[in-house]
Amino acid sequence: MPSPTPRKSIEIGFRTDDVDTLIAELRNKGVTILREPYSSPSGNRTAYIADLDGPWISVYSKLPK
């Protein structure tokens, strides 16, 4: 992720059922994807998108166990 700046120093997160599908839909609508979906050690599938007002937005879904 980019380094924090005064306007981009927080993160907002939302849980979804399918991160990969959501990111594809958002990309098709012109949303800037900051980080493509990835699987984290904590058991989530996570991606980051840009918010024009400043904060980063993370979207994630739980990976199957």
C-alpha positions, 0 to 999 in steps of 0.5 A: 500500500502507499504510505499514509498522507494527511488525507489518506491515513485511515482505512475503511473495510467492508466484508463481501461474499466474493472479493474477486467478483466485486473487484471485477465489477468495480474495475468495469465501472472505473473504480481505481484498484490500489491492490489486487485481491490476495489471500492473507495469512489471517484467512481473508481474501482482500483487495484495496480500492481508492476513495476519492475523498481520501481513505483507502477502502479494503474489501475482503471475504473469508477464505474457505477452511 
